[in-house]
Amino acid sequence: MKKIQKLTWIFAALFLAAACSSGGDEPGNPDGNEGGGGEPQPEANATSQVYAPGESGYAAFRIPAIVVSKAGTVLAFTEGRVDGSADDGNIDLVVKRSEDNGKTWSSPIMVYDDGENRCQNPAPVVLDNGRILLLFCWNERTPGSANGSGSSGHSRRVMKTYSDDDGKTWSTPKDIHDQVAIAGYTWYATGPCHAIVKTLAPNKGRIVVPCNHNKPGTNPKSERHAHLIYSDDQGETWHLGAVTDHPYGNESTVVELGDGSLMTNMRNYEPNSLGYRWQAVSRDGGLTYEPAQVTTLIEPNNNGCQGSILRYSINSAGKANLLFSNPNHESSRRNGSIKFSSNDGRSWSRTFKYVPDNDFYSAYSDLTVLANKKVGVLFEHGHNNGKGIYFRSFEFAETVSYTHLTLPTKLEV
């Protein structure tokens, strides 16, 4: 028995070392000798409430997104909802800053307040020059426009703003929608989650933003597609990129794999695969997708939920070490969890939970790598998101289990 235990620990150490080694140099992300190794070291204040309902005159906060600036500042974006937790109403975009890896936070900073109108779906990204760019969607608060399909002509539009002072102040937003419009769309959303800058060929340096849209169809009558938009000039001009062939997709997140390909992971409404996420891969920098596939990553089967995917590093095998967060439950938004993959998402480890067992409700989330090489997750917490937005940090090694489950890439439907 002792010999078996010894062999098990040797195997665990070898797996962890392989998973944490890296050949990449992703801005803001660790190299191969950091982010893992050794036993996790817990912190007493690793979990904190970032936004509390009622704070600064907002009845609720929803839809988190997170990035870390070149200076190491953690930027936690969210929607400040004046009227309540519903998706309609007076909604602003706000951000809080942390200069100590998420232990303490600033007061809310206004990113955009357009009166009674809706400013939603934050998709931030840190550019190579240090600028913090934020894409989001706007629509006028008029009858019929709650879901972006109002007849007033003021349906959902894509906007951009930026900060050149580490998130302290923000530029006047600019409408870029005509550059990335989808013909006949009835709904359009950026993210909501972080966007990325490609660090590998093809198209190294390209900004890629995950999006989704609805449009009239035949089967189904209302099609839902994930798609990409991109910029090759530091966000000055924008282009419509790849659109998935899966007509039941929704909110999406994108990651660059070890060979420079892009993988989009999306919320799913397909009737025969409810409860499972779908994904699609682009090998030409986000211009086209290969056929989408259903995955073994689960989500609530009653309405799905947003998720976030992150490349932590590239390992010695040339594959991306990936993290994925979402509610890991078959029927409700609970058990906020992270899964790990060391092979570009072909298989995933067992679950690491970031919410406690006795307080397990959680919904939307976003992932980042902190300046201290730990992983940070920003997430909605509480029943019906009633506790606001929380943050937790942890060692990369905590997500890596030597019991690595080899799961098929897709299911038969």
Backbone torsions as a table, in degrees:
resi	resn	phi	psi	omega
1	MET	NA	-43.7	179.8
2	LYS	-62.8	-36.6	178.9
3	LYS	-64.9	-40.6	177.9
4	ILE	-63.6	-44.9	179.1
5	GLN	-60.5	-41.6	179.7
6	LYS	-62.1	-44.5	178.8
7	LEU	-63.0	-37.5	179.2
8	THR	-61.9	-44.6	-179.3
9	TRP	-69.0	-35.8	175.7
10	ILE	-61.7	-44.0	178.3
11	PHE	-62.0	-41.8	179.9
12	ALA	-61.5	-43.7	-179.5
13	ALA	-64.6	-42.0	178.9
14	LEU	-63.9	-41.5	179.7
15	PHE	-64.2	-43.0	-178.4
16	LEU	-64.8	-41.0	179.1
17	ALA	-63.4	-41.1	179.4
18	ALA	-66.7	-39.9	-177.5
19	ALA	-67.1	-33.7	-173.3
20	CYS	-91.0	-10.2	179.4
21	SER	-75.0	149.7	-171.4
22	SER	-142.5	143.2	171.5
23	GLY	-112.8	8.3	-175.7
24	GLY	-101.2	169.5	178.1
25	ASP	-140.1	65.9	-175.7
26	GLU	-81.5	128.3	-179.6
27	PRO	-53.9	128.8	178.2
28	GLY	81.7	-7.2	-178.7
29	ASN	-108.9	153.8	-174.5
30	PRO	-74.7	162.8	172.4
31	ASP	-88.5	-171.6	-169.8
32	GLY	-70.4	-15.5	-176.7
33	ASN	-98.7	7.6	-179.0
34	GLU	-131.9	163.8	176.9
35	GLY	94.7	-8.0	179.4
36	GLY	-154.8	-171.2	178.9
37	GLY	91.2	138.5	178.7
38	GLY	77.0	177.9	179.9
39	GLU	-81.6	144.2	177.1
40	PRO	-58.0	137.8	178.0
41	GLN	-107.1	104.0	-176.9
42	PRO	-68.6	149.7	175.5
43	GLU	-116.0	141.3	-178.2
44	ALA	-65.2	-31.3	-176.9
45	ASN	-113.6	34.5	-178.9
46	ALA	-69.7	-22.7	178.6
47	THR	-113.3	133.3	-179.5
48	SER	-145.2	151.1	173.4
49	GLN	-84.5	123.9	-177.8
50	VAL	-94.6	-45.5	179.1
51	TYR	-127.4	126.5	179.8
52	ALA	-109.2	135.1	176.3
53	PRO	-51.8	135.4	-178.3
54	GLY	93.8	-13.5	-178.9
55	GLU	-68.8	136.2	174.7
56	SER	55.6	29.3	176.4
57	GLY	84.1	7.7	179.4
58	TYR	-99.7	128.8	179.4
59	ALA	-68.8	-30.4	-177.1
60	ALA	-155.1	157.7	172.6
61	PHE	-125.4	134.7	178.0
62	ARG	-143.9	166.5	170.0
63	ILE	66.6	75.7	-179.6
64	PRO	-81.5	150.9	171.5
65	ALA	-148.4	145.4	-172.2
66	ILE	-142.4	141.0	171.6
67	VAL	-143.2	166.6	174.9
68	VAL	-119.5	128.0	-176.0
69	SER	-74.8	171.3	177.1
70	LYS	-62.1	-26.0	177.9
71	ALA	-82.4	-3.2	-179.1
72	GLY	89.7	6.6	179.0
73	THR	-77.4	132.3	176.7
74	VAL	-86.3	128.6	-178.9
75	LEU	-116.3	114.9	-177.1
76	ALA	-107.5	105.5	-179.3
77	PHE	-92.7	151.9	173.5
78	THR	-163.1	167.8	172.9
79	GLU	-90.0	124.8	172.6
80	GLY	-92.4	111.4	-173.1
81	ARG	-101.8	113.4	-173.1
82	VAL	-70.9	-44.0	-169.0
83	ASP	-87.9	-15.9	-176.5
84	GLY	150.8	-171.2	-174.4
85	SER	-83.0	-7.9	-177.3
86	ALA	-65.1	157.4	-178.4
87	ASP	-72.2	-17.1	178.2
88	ASP	-93.4	165.6	173.6
89	GLY	113.2	-167.8	179.8
90	ASN	-80.5	110.1	-174.5
91	ILE	-130.5	126.7	177.8
92	ASP	-109.3	165.3	171.4
93	LEU	-109.3	127.7	-178.8
94	VAL	-130.3	164.5	178.0
95	VAL	-143.1	147.6	169.1
96	LYS	-119.3	148.9	-179.0
97	ARG	-112.4	144.5	172.7
98	SER	-132.0	126.3	179.4
99	GLU	-102.4	9.3	179.2
100	ASP	-130.6	40.4	175.3
101	ASN	61.1	33.0	172.8
102	GLY	92.4	8.4	178.3
103	LYS	-76.7	-40.1	176.8
104	THR	-132.3	157.0	-173.5
105	TRP	-133.1	150.8	175.8
106	SER	-73.2	175.0	167.7
107	SER	-70.6	161.2	178.9
108	PRO	-61.3	137.1	175.4
109	ILE	-109.1	128.9	-180.0
110	MET	-72.8	124.5	172.8
111	VAL	-92.4	-48.5	176.6
112	TYR	-158.1	127.9	174.0
113	ASP	-128.0	112.1	179.9
114	ASP	-110.9	51.8	176.8
115	GLY	65.3	-127.8	-177.8
116	GLU	-83.1	-3.2	-175.2
117	ASN	-81.7	171.4	-172.9
118	ARG	-103.2	123.5	175.5
119	CYS	-119.4	114.4	-164.6
120	GLN	-142.9	173.7	170.8
121	ASN	58.4	62.7	180.0
122	PRO	-65.3	136.9	176.6
123	ALA	-137.6	84.0	-177.0
124	PRO	-86.1	158.1	175.5
125	VAL	-156.1	143.4	178.1
126	VAL	-98.6	122.7	-176.8
127	LEU	-84.4	166.0	-178.5
128	ASP	-62.0	-29.2	179.9
129	ASN	-85.1	4.3	177.9
130	GLY	95.0	-14.3	178.6
131	ARG	-64.3	140.4	174.5
132	ILE	-101.3	112.4	-176.7
133	LEU	-102.2	136.9	178.0
134	LEU	-128.5	120.8	169.5
135	LEU	-100.6	147.2	-179.9
136	PHE	-157.7	175.8	178.3
137	CYS	-116.5	148.0	-177.7
138	TRP	-130.6	142.7	162.1
139	ASN	-151.8	152.4	-177.3
140	GLU	-71.7	142.6	178.8
141	ARG	-83.1	87.5	178.8
142	THR	-129.9	156.9	178.3
143	PRO	-55.1	130.4	178.8
144	GLY	91.9	-8.9	-176.0
145	SER	-98.9	5.1	-176.9
146	ALA	-56.2	-34.5	178.1
147	ASN	-108.9	21.5	173.6
148	GLY	82.2	9.7	-174.2
149	SER	-118.1	26.4	-177.9
150	GLY	-64.4	150.5	-179.0
151	SER	-85.0	1.6	-177.5
152	SER	-74.2	-10.4	-175.1
153	GLY	89.2	-1.8	-179.4
154	HIS	-110.3	55.8	178.1
155	SER	-82.8	-173.5	-172.0
156	ARG	-58.9	134.2	179.1
157	ARG	-134.8	146.2	-179.8
158	VAL	-87.9	132.2	-178.6
159	MET	-125.2	162.5	173.5
160	LYS	-136.8	148.3	171.7
161	THR	-143.9	166.6	-178.7
162	TYR	-150.9	162.4	175.2
163	SER	-129.8	133.1	175.7
164	ASP	-110.8	10.4	179.1
165	ASP	-126.4	41.2	174.3
166	ASP	66.0	32.5	173.4
167	GLY	88.4	7.6	-177.9
168	LYS	-79.2	-36.2	177.3
169	THR	-135.9	160.3	-173.5
170	TRP	-134.3	144.6	-178.7
171	SER	-70.8	161.3	172.5
172	THR	-63.9	126.4	-176.9
173	PRO	-60.4	149.0	178.8
174	LYS	-121.7	135.8	179.1
175	ASP	-79.6	120.5	178.2
176	ILE	-116.4	13.3	-168.2
177	HIS	-61.8	-39.1	-177.0
178	ASP	-61.6	-22.1	179.6
179	GLN	-78.4	-20.8	-172.6
180	VAL	-129.4	18.3	-173.1
181	ALA	-67.5	149.6	173.2
182	ILE	-107.8	123.6	-178.5
183	ALA	-60.1	128.9	174.4
184	GLY	76.0	13.0	-176.3
185	TYR	-66.7	148.2	174.0
186	THR	-115.1	-8.6	175.1
187	TRP	-152.9	143.6	-179.5
188	TYR	-147.7	133.4	179.5
189	ALA	-146.5	139.6	170.1
190	THR	-88.8	140.1	177.8
191	GLY	57.1	-120.6	-1.0
192	PRO	-87.9	123.0	177.6
193	CYS	170.7	-179.1	179.3
194	HIS	-65.6	149.3	168.7
195	ALA	-96.6	-178.8	-176.6
196	ILE	-134.5	160.7	166.1
197	VAL	-113.3	126.0	179.8
198	LYS	-65.9	135.5	179.1
199	THR	-109.2	-2.6	-177.9
200	LEU	-129.4	159.3	171.6
201	ALA	-69.9	152.1	0.0
202	PRO	-79.2	155.7	174.2
203	ASN	62.7	45.7	175.1
204	LYS	-56.9	135.0	-178.2
205	GLY	93.7	-7.7	179.9
206	ARG	-69.5	133.7	172.3
207	ILE	-84.8	128.6	-178.1
208	VAL	-126.2	127.0	-177.1
209	VAL	-119.3	124.1	176.1
210	PRO	-75.9	140.3	-178.1
211	CYS	-142.9	175.2	171.1
212	ASN	-152.3	160.4	-179.6
213	HIS	-151.5	159.3	170.5
214	ASN	-114.3	150.1	174.8
215	LYS	-156.0	158.4	178.4
216	PRO	-62.0	144.4	179.0
217	GLY	-144.6	-170.3	178.2
218	THR	-109.5	-44.9	178.1
219	ASN	-145.3	94.0	4.5
220	PRO	-78.8	169.4	-178.2
221	LYS	-67.8	-31.3	172.9
222	SER	-117.9	107.9	-178.8
223	GLU	-83.6	144.9	175.8
224	ARG	-123.0	123.9	-178.4
225	HIS	-130.8	137.9	166.0
226	ALA	-81.0	146.6	176.8
227	HIS	-151.2	172.4	179.6
228	LEU	-119.5	149.1	164.6
229	ILE	-125.3	154.9	-173.7
230	TYR	-149.7	162.3	177.3
231	SER	-140.2	138.1	177.8
232	ASP	-110.9	10.1	-178.3
233	ASP	-134.1	46.3	175.9
234	GLN	62.3	29.8	174.3
235	GLY	88.5	8.4	179.8
236	GLU	-73.6	-47.4	177.5
237	THR	-124.1	156.4	-171.9
238	TRP	-133.1	156.2	-177.3
239	HIS	-139.5	147.2	171.3
240	LEU	-77.0	130.5	-179.0
241	GLY	-108.5	-141.1	-173.8
242	ALA	-66.8	144.1	174.2
243	VAL	-121.4	128.2	-178.4
244	THR	-68.7	153.4	177.1
245	ASP	-85.2	-3.9	-178.8
246	HIS	-81.3	112.9	-173.3
247	PRO	-84.5	11.2	179.0
248	TYR	-122.7	20.0	179.9
249	GLY	-80.3	170.5	-179.9
250	ASN	-155.3	-138.2	-177.4
251	GLU	-51.2	136.5	-171.4
252	SER	-135.1	164.0	177.9
253	THR	-140.0	146.6	-173.4
254	VAL	-127.1	148.5	179.5
255	VAL	-143.7	149.4	175.0
256	GLU	-92.8	129.6	-178.5
257	LEU	-86.7	178.6	-174.1
258	GLY	-64.8	-22.7	179.5
259	ASP	-100.4	9.1	-180.0
260	GLY	90.9	-5.7	174.8
261	SER	-68.1	161.4	176.8
262	LEU	-111.9	134.6	176.0
263	MET	-119.5	124.7	174.9
264	THR	-101.2	130.3	176.9
265	ASN	-114.2	133.6	-168.8
266	MET	-136.6	149.8	169.6
267	ARG	-62.9	148.8	-169.0
268	ASN	-130.8	138.2	175.5
269	TYR	-121.1	11.0	-177.5
270	GLU	-67.0	124.7	-170.5
271	PRO	-58.2	-36.4	-176.1
272	ASN	-83.4	-6.6	179.9
273	SER	-132.7	26.5	177.0
274	LEU	-56.3	138.4	-178.4
275	GLY	95.5	0.0	178.0
276	TYR	-130.5	137.7	177.9
277	ARG	-74.3	155.5	173.8
278	TRP	-113.8	160.9	177.3
279	GLN	-145.6	157.5	176.2
280	ALA	-144.5	145.6	-176.3
281	VAL	-115.3	137.9	172.9
282	SER	-115.3	131.2	-179.0
283	ARG	-111.4	9.9	-179.7
284	ASP	-125.2	33.6	175.6
285	GLY	80.2	13.2	177.6
286	GLY	99.8	16.3	178.2
287	LEU	-86.2	-37.2	179.1
288	THR	-139.9	157.7	175.7
289	TYR	-112.0	147.8	162.3
290	GLU	-73.0	164.6	179.5
291	PRO	-54.6	137.1	-179.2
292	ALA	-70.3	152.6	-179.9
293	GLN	-132.2	148.3	172.5
294	VAL	-80.1	142.1	-177.7
295	THR	-108.1	-179.0	175.3
296	THR	-97.1	2.8	175.6
297	LEU	-73.3	125.1	-175.0
298	ILE	-92.3	159.6	172.6
299	GLU	-150.4	165.8	-180.0
300	PRO	-56.6	133.1	-174.1
301	ASN	-85.9	0.2	-179.6
302	ASN	-92.0	-27.4	179.3
303	ASN	-158.2	4.9	-178.6
304	GLY	65.9	-168.7	176.2
305	CYS	-170.9	155.6	174.2
306	GLN	-63.2	155.3	174.5
307	GLY	-143.9	172.8	-178.9
308	SER	-135.8	138.8	176.9
309	ILE	-124.3	142.9	-173.5
310	LEU	-141.9	137.8	169.6
311	ARG	-91.2	115.3	178.7
312	TYR	-79.1	-41.9	-177.7
313	SER	-168.2	178.7	172.6
314	ILE	-115.9	129.8	-173.6
315	ASN	-89.5	179.2	-174.6
316	SER	-65.9	-17.6	176.3
317	ALA	-85.2	-0.1	-179.0
318	GLY	80.8	12.1	179.9
319	LYS	-103.8	153.6	178.7
320	ALA	-79.2	132.6	166.8
321	ASN	-82.8	110.6	-172.6
322	LEU	-109.7	148.5	171.1
323	LEU	-123.1	141.9	179.3
324	PHE	-134.3	130.1	-179.6
325	SER	-121.4	141.1	173.3
326	ASN	-175.8	176.3	172.9
327	PRO	-71.2	111.2	-175.8
328	ASN	-87.9	70.9	-177.8
329	HIS	-149.6	144.8	-173.6
330	GLU	-78.1	-15.0	-173.9
331	SER	-140.2	-8.1	-179.5
332	SER	-151.9	165.6	-177.5
333	ARG	-83.7	84.9	179.9
334	ARG	-149.7	174.0	178.4
335	ASN	59.4	50.0	174.5
336	GLY	-52.0	123.0	-168.3
337	SER	-145.5	163.5	177.2
338	ILE	-125.2	135.1	172.2
339	LYS	-112.3	154.6	-175.6
340	PHE	-121.3	140.7	173.6
341	SER	-133.9	135.9	176.5
342	SER	-107.7	11.8	-175.1
343	ASN	-137.5	46.9	176.6
344	ASP	63.1	25.2	176.6
345	GLY	85.8	11.6	178.3
346	ARG	-72.6	-29.7	174.5
347	SER	-145.8	161.1	-173.5
348	TRP	-133.8	146.5	179.1
349	SER	-76.9	175.1	173.7
350	ARG	-68.9	173.3	-164.7
351	THR	-84.7	137.2	167.0
352	PHE	-107.2	118.9	-177.0
353	LYS	-90.1	134.4	176.5
354	TYR	-105.8	4.0	173.0
355	VAL	-116.7	148.1	-178.0
356	PRO	-72.0	153.5	-177.6
357	ASP	-61.7	-31.4	-176.9
358	ASN	-91.1	5.3	-178.1
359	ASP	-153.4	64.4	-158.5
360	PHE	-94.7	-3.5	-177.0
361	TYR	-69.4	131.6	177.1
362	SER	-160.8	155.6	-176.5
363	ALA	-135.9	-110.5	-176.2
364	TYR	-64.4	150.8	-178.1
365	SER	-154.4	166.5	172.5
366	ASP	-151.1	150.5	-173.7
367	LEU	-116.5	150.9	174.1
368	THR	-152.6	167.5	171.7
369	VAL	-107.3	125.9	-176.7
370	LEU	-81.2	167.9	179.4
371	ALA	-63.6	-26.7	178.8
372	ASN	-88.4	12.0	176.5
373	LYS	76.2	1.5	173.3
374	LYS	-77.5	166.1	176.3
375	VAL	-96.0	137.0	175.5
376	GLY	-116.3	139.1	175.6
377	VAL	-126.8	129.4	176.3
378	LEU	-108.1	125.7	-169.9
379	PHE	-148.3	152.1	172.1
380	GLU	-75.3	139.7	-173.3
381	HIS	-137.0	149.3	177.6
382	GLY	95.8	158.2	178.8
383	HIS	-60.3	128.4	-174.6
384	ASN	53.4	34.0	177.9
385	ASN	59.3	28.5	-172.2
386	GLY	-72.6	-10.4	-180.0
387	LYS	-99.9	-0.1	177.2
388	GLY	90.9	-150.5	-174.4
389	ILE	-110.0	128.4	-178.8
390	TYR	-117.8	160.8	177.6
391	PHE	-130.7	140.5	173.8
392	ARG	-138.6	141.7	173.6
393	SER	-118.8	153.9	-178.5
394	PHE	-162.2	161.4	177.3
395	GLU	-69.5	143.4	175.1
396	PHE	-54.8	-36.6	-177.7
397	ALA	-61.5	-24.8	-179.8
398	GLU	-66.3	-22.5	-179.6
399	THR	-90.4	-8.0	-174.5
400	VAL	-100.7	118.7	178.7
401	SER	-112.7	139.3	177.1
402	TYR	-70.8	-17.1	173.7
403	THR	-85.5	82.2	-173.9
404	HIS	-90.2	116.3	-176.4
405	LEU	-82.8	124.2	176.5
406	THR	-89.5	103.5	-176.8
407	LEU	-107.7	146.9	178.0
408	PRO	-66.5	151.4	-180.0
409	THR	-66.5	-36.3	-177.6
410	LYS	-138.9	161.8	175.8
411	LEU	-107.1	156.6	174.7
412	GLU	-84.7	127.5	-180.0
413	VAL	-128.1	NA	NA
